[in-house]
Amino acid sequence: MPGWRAEMRLADVSPDYEIEVECRRCSKSYMLWPAELMTDEANKDLFMDQLQAKLKCRDRHCPGKVKIALLYDHMVTSFIGGMP
């Protein structure tokens, strides 16, 4: 069953949310705003899982893959479609 990353596009993310990017290899993390990622035209139509696969660790010594999470008001949230 696909998760929220496979169902949500970057363009669907509210500007109030931050995207936490954490490296799976070195565990460093950083925050990005959706507007920062949408400055690249190629990112606008990507699903969140495709965006996650495209992003790499920012540390120049670590080419690791990353995982992303949505943060709203500095709280980690997950997307649950259809729940009351």
Secondary structure, DSSP 4 states (H G I P E B T S, - for coil): ---HHHH-BGGGS-TTEEEEEEETTT--EEEE-HHHHHTSGGGTT-BHHHHHHH-B-SSTT---BEEEEEEETTEEE---TT--
